[in-house]
Structure formats: C-alpha cells, structure tokens
Amino acid sequence: MSRAAEGLGGWLLQRFTAVYLAVYLLAVVARLLIQGTPGYAEWRTWFALPWMGVLTVMFAIAVLLHAWIGVREVLIDYVHPVWLRLVCMAVTGLVLLGSLLWVVRALTLAAMPGTA
C-alpha cells in the first residue's frame, strides 16, 4: 500500500461512523418529537427492546470508534515522544473500553425486569 493511502481506512471508518451517528440521533429526535418526552418507565421500556438495545450498542461502538480515530490522529501528529504517545493511547483506549462496558451494563440492567 502506498503512503498516500495509509490513512484511508481510518478516514472511511470515521465517515461511516459519522453517518450512523447522524441517522441514529435523527431517529431518536424524530421519535421524541412525535411521541413527546417520555418518563423514566417509557425510556426504560424503549431501551429494553432488543432491536433498540442492539442499535444503541452499535451507536456506542460507533461513537467510540469515531473518538478513537480522531484522538489517535491528534496524538500521532502532536505527541512526539513515542513513550508518551503510547501511554496516552493506552489511557484513551482503556477509557473508551470502560465507557463501552458501562453502556452495555446499563442496557442490560434496563432490559432486566424488576431492577430500578
């Protein structure tokens, strides 16, 4: 692969995640505009639906991939000591992974009957 095409994969992935994020957010806003602002029970019921849980986890993954690509590019461009860049990337990766696990846990708890 040529040096000119090295960043193409990341660029395309970031664009695809941006499109998914926009579509998901527009769908949620449209639902809120049509049905009004739901209470806690309605939110919980809505996010407990299997298809909504899957779409929301995909949304979280898209946000995290989008953020990872952007932060990685900034770190590569502006953090010159390799050890510091690796530490920053490791911390960023752990924070993003922890965030994904938190979203999955929250959705799992929302889907469980009898939990508040």
Backbone as a ProteinNet text record, in pm:
[ID]
protein_1_A
[PRIMARY]
MSRAAEGLGGWLLQRFTAVYLAVYLLAVVARLLIQGTPGYAEWRTWFALPWMGVLTVMFAIAVLLHAWIGVREVLIDYVHPVWLRLVCMAVTGLVLLGSLLWVVRALTLAAMPGTA
[TERTIARY]
84.5	0	89.2	48.8	128.3	108	203.6	193.3	72.1	34.3	-79.5	-210.7	-219.5	-343.3	-343.8	-240.4	-232.4	-346.5	-386.9	-491.9	-631.6	-644.7	-774.1	-873.3	-826.6	-915.7	-974.6	-890.7	-938.9	-1032.5	-999.6	-1083.6	-1221.7	-1224.7	-1352.9	-1434.1	-1367.4	-1436.7	-1495.6	-1420.9	-1473.3	-1593.5	-1592.4	-1706.2	-1828.3	-1808.1	-1919.9	-1980	-1893.8	-1947.1	-2023.3	-1975.4	-2045.1	-2183.9	-2196.2	-2327.1	-2420.1	-2371.5	-2455.4	-2497.9	-2404.7	-2438	-2547.8	-2537	-2636.8	-2773.1	-2777	-2904.1	-2968.3	-2890.2	-2942.4	-2998.8	-2921.7	-2967.4	-3092.6	-3098.2	-3218.9	-3340.6	-3321.3	-3432.1	-3481.3	-3389.5	-3429.2	-3500.1	-3446.1	-3510.3	-3648.1	-3659.8	-3789.5	-3890.8	-3848.9	-3940.3	-3982.5	-3889.6	-3923.1	-4018.6	-3999.5	-4089	-4229.2	-4236	-4365.9	-4440.4	-4370.9	-4438.5	-4425.2	-4348.7	-4330.5	-4221.1	-4193.4	-4087.4	-4136.9	-4071.3	-4115.8	-4065.4	-4133.3	-4087	-3986	-3941.5	-3840.2	-3887.1	-4009.8	-4061.7	-4066.8	-4106.9	-4112.9	-3973	-3877.4	-3739.1	-3688	-3712.2	-3662.4	-3725.2	-3855.2	-3924.1	-3870.8	-3849.2	-3799.6	-3659.7	-3569.8	-3433.1	-3420.6	-3523.5	-3522	-3560.5	-3616.1	-3648.4	-3520.1	-3518.5	-3394.8	-3335.5	-3417.5	-3364	-3308.6	-3371.2	-3320.8	-3190.2	-3180.2	-3055.5	-2941.1	-2967	-2863.1	-2822.6	-2921.6	-2890.2	-2814.3	-2846.7	-2778.6	-2636.4	-2615.4	-2478.1	-2396.9	-2459.2	-2390	-2358.9	-2448.8	-2425	-2304.8	-2300.6	-2188.5	-2056.8	-2058.2	-1937	-1895.6	-1993	-1961.5	-1902.1	-1958.1	-1903.1	-1759.3	-1737.2	-1603.9	-1502.3	-1541.7	-1451.2	-1420.5	-1523.8	-1507.5	-1410.5	-1430.8	-1343	-1201.1	-1187.4	-1055.4	-975.1	-1037.7	-966.9	-922.9	-1011.3	-976.7	-866.5	-877.4	-775.7	-642.6	-647.7	-524	-450.9	-524.1	-460.7	-399.8	-469.4	-415.2	-288.5	-292.2	-174.1	-56.8	-82.8	25.4	85.9	1.2	50	121.1	75.2	123.5	201.3	199.3	277.3	395.5	513.4	629.9	706.9	723.6	790.7	704.5	763.5	687.4	629	704.9	655.2	533	534.7	422.4	299.7	324.1	214.7	149.5	230.6	176.8	98.3	149.2	77.9	-56.3	-56.7	-181.2	-279.7	-231.1	-318.7	-374	-291	-337.1	-444.2	-422.4	-521.6	-652	-639.5	-758.8	-833.6	-761.4	-824.4	-895.2	-833	-896.5	-1021.9	-1016.5	-1134.3	-1247.9	-1215.8	-1319	-1377	-1292.8	-1340.9	-1428.7	-1386.7	-1467.3	-1603.2	-1604.3	-1730	-1823.1	-1768.2	-1849.3	-1907.5	-1827.3	-1876.2	-1984.9	-1972.3	-2074.1	-2206.5	-2200.8	-2322.5	-2388.9	-2310.7	-2366.7	-2430	-2364.5	-2420.1	-2551.2	-2554.4	-2677	-2792.4	-2765	-2870.1	-2914.8	-2822.2	-2857.1	-2946.4	-2912	-2995	-3132.5	-3138	-3266.8	-3356.1	-3296.2	-3373.6	-3418.4	-3359.1	-3394.1	-3519.9	-3617.4	-3737.3	-3708.3	-3770.9	-3758.4	-3638.5	-3556.5	-3444.7	-3480.6	-3434.2	-3467.3	-3349.6
-116.9	0	123.3	223.7	345.6	429	516.7	604	696.5	732.1	821.6	755.4	622.7	551.9	495.1	521.6	462.7	505.1	630	678.7	665.8	608.3	599.8	514.2	403.2	315.4	386.2	456.2	531.8	643.3	709.9	819.4	767.1	655.7	597.3	549	484.5	435.9	552	661.2	776.6	836.4	837.1	888.9	798.1	666.5	573.5	583	594	607.9	739.7	845.3	974.3	964	893.1	875.8	797.2	689.2	610.5	693.9	770.5	855.1	954.8	1014.7	1112.5	1046.6	931	862	820.2	765.1	722.3	841.9	950.2	1067.8	1128.7	1133	1184.8	1097.4	966.8	875.7	895.7	911.6	932.4	1066.9	1171	1303	1299.2	1231	1220.7	1150.8	1044.9	973.9	1064	1140.6	1231.5	1341	1390.5	1493.7	1439.4	1316.1	1256	1215.5	1152.1	1096.5	1181.8	1287.4	1369.8	1314.8	1387.9	1348.3	1236	1122.2	1009	1022.2	953.3	943.1	829.9	806.8	704.1	566.7	531.8	398.7	380	485.2	475.4	462.8	540.6	529.4	387.6	337.7	205.1	97.9	109.4	14.1	21.7	142.2	161.2	103.5	131.8	81.2	-65.9	-124.1	-267.1	-351.3	-287.6	-361.7	-415.1	-540.2	-597.8	-517.7	-474.1	-401.3	-265.9	-202	-72.5	-90.6	-198.5	-227.5	-250.2	-326.4	-352.8	-223.8	-143.8	-17.5	78.2	76.5	164.6	118.1	-11.6	-61.8	-30.7	-44.8	-6.4	143.6	224.7	368.1	393.5	325.1	342.7	300.4	190.2	144.4	245.6	299.9	399.8	525.3	570.2	687.7	660.1	542.8	511.3	494.6	432	422	559.7	641.5	776.4	856.3	846.7	917	861.2	729.3	667.8	714.5	714.4	755.2	900.5	986.7	1127.8	1152.7	1092.5	1111.2	1051	935.2	870.7	959.8	1019.8	1107.5	1230.8	1287.6	1403.8	1364.2	1250.3	1205.5	1177.5	1114.6	1086	1215.2	1314.2	1439.4	1529.1	1530.4	1632.1	1582.2	1452.5	1399.3	1325.3	1386.4	1332.1	1223.4	1231.3	1118.2	992.4	887.9	765.2	708	707.7	651.1	726.6	859.3	940.4	917.7	905	878.1	744.2	642.8	510.4	512.5	585.8	596.6	665.5	774	846.9	759.1	682.6	592.8	482.1	428.7	322.8	376	494.4	553.2	580.9	637.6	665.4	536.5	432.9	304.5	244.8	252.9	198.9	277.3	409.3	491.1	459.3	446.9	416.3	276.5	179.4	44.5	42.1	112.8	122	185.7	286.5	351.8	255.4	175.7	77.4	-25.4	-72.9	-170.9	-110.8	17.6	85.1	92.8	123.9	131.7	-5.7	-108.7	-244.2	-283.7	-250.4	-281.3	-206.7	-78.9	0	-56.6	-93.9	-150.4	-286.8	-364.9	-495.7	-480.2	-384.7	-361.2	-307.4	-225.4	-172.1	-284.1	-387.1	-497	-598.3	-592.1	-690.1	-645.8	-730.9	-693.8	-690.2	-594.3	-587.7	-510.7	-452.3	-370.7	-224.3	-142.8	0.1	84.1
0	0	0	-73.7	-81.1	45.1	72.3	189.8	178.9	59.3	41.4	84	79.6	112.1	254.3	333.3	467.2	557.4	552.1	640.4	584	465.3	400.4	479.9	534.3	610.7	731.7	807.6	922.8	882.9	774.7	725.5	686.2	612.4	571.9	692.3	786.9	906.1	984.4	994.4	1065.9	993.2	862.6	787.1	800.9	795	811.4	951.9	1053.7	1189.6	1204.2	1140.6	1147.4	1085.5	976.1	911.8	1004	1063.5	1154.5	1274.7	1331.7	1445.5	1409.2	1292.7	1249.2	1230.2	1166.8	1143	1275.3	1365.9	1496.1	1572.3	1578.4	1652.2	1589.8	1457.7	1391.1	1421.6	1424.6	1455.2	1599	1693.1	1832.7	1848.2	1787.1	1794.4	1728.4	1615.4	1548	1638.2	1703.9	1794.5	1909.3	1962.8	2072.5	2026.7	1905.3	1853	1826.8	1782.8	1750.7	1877.9	1972.3	2089.5	2215.1	2210.6	2329.7	2419.7	2525.6	2618.2	2709	2704.5	2787.6	2931.2	3020.7	3158.4	3170.7	3293	3317.3	3271.3	3303.8	3268.8	3117.3	3044.9	2898.3	2838.5	2891.6	2843.3	2863.8	2983.5	3016.6	2929	2905.8	2818.6	2677.6	2629.9	2493	2476.2	2570.7	2558	2595.2	2653.2	2683.1	2561.9	2458.3	2335.9	2273.1	2229.8	2175.5	2059.7	1965	1850	1891.7	1991.8	2037.1	2113.6	2188.5	2258.9	2162.1	2056.6	1956.3	1885.6	1844.8	1777.4	1868.6	1997.4	2091.8	2117.9	2128	2142.9	2017.8	1901.7	1777.3	1777.4	1830.3	1842.7	1933.2	2047.7	2140.3	2075.3	2003.9	1935.2	1829.1	1756.1	1653.3	1715.7	1829.3	1898.2	1941.1	1997.7	2047.9	1934.8	1825.6	1710.6	1652.6	1640.8	1587.7	1676.2	1807	1900.7	1895.4	1890.5	1888	1767	1651.5	1529.6	1540.5	1586.7	1599.3	1699.7	1817.3	1921.4	1877.1	1814	1767.3	1667.6	1575.9	1476.6	1541.7	1638	1709	1785	1852.9	1927.8	1834.3	1721.8	1626.9	1573.9	1547.1	1489.6	1590	1716.2	1809.5	1929.5	1959.3	2071.5	2012.5	2023.4	1953.4	2028.3	2161.2	2228.2	2217.2	2166.1	2140.3	2269	2376.5	2502.1	2553.1	2540.9	2586.3	2497.3	2368.3	2274.8	2306.7	2334.7	2367.4	2498.5	2597.6	2725	2703.2	2628.5	2600.4	2523.7	2427.6	2351.4	2440.6	2529.2	2619.1	2714.2	2770.2	2861.2	2786.1	2667.2	2586.5	2554.6	2514.6	2483.5	2603.2	2720.7	2841.2	2879.7	2867.8	2898.5	2801.3	2673.1	2574.2	2595.7	2626	2653.6	2778.3	2882.1	3003.1	2974.7	2889	2851.6	2779.4	2688.7	2617.6	2714	2806.1	2903.1	2990.7	3025.6	3105.3	3029.4	2900.5	2817.9	2810	2786.6	2777.5	2910.6	3020.9	3153.7	3174.9	3141.3	3159.9	3076	2954.4	2868.9	2919.4	2970.2	3025.6	3148.4	3235.3	3352.6	3314.9	3210.6	3165.9	3112.9	3056.4	2999.3	3104.7	3222.3	3325.8	3400.5	3409.5	3485.4	3633.9	3701	3847.5	3898.5	3810.4	3856.9	3839.5	3931.7	3924.6	3884.1
[MASK]
++++++++++++++++++++++++++++++++++++++++++++++++++++++++++++++++++++++++++++++++++++++++++++++++++++++++++++++++++++

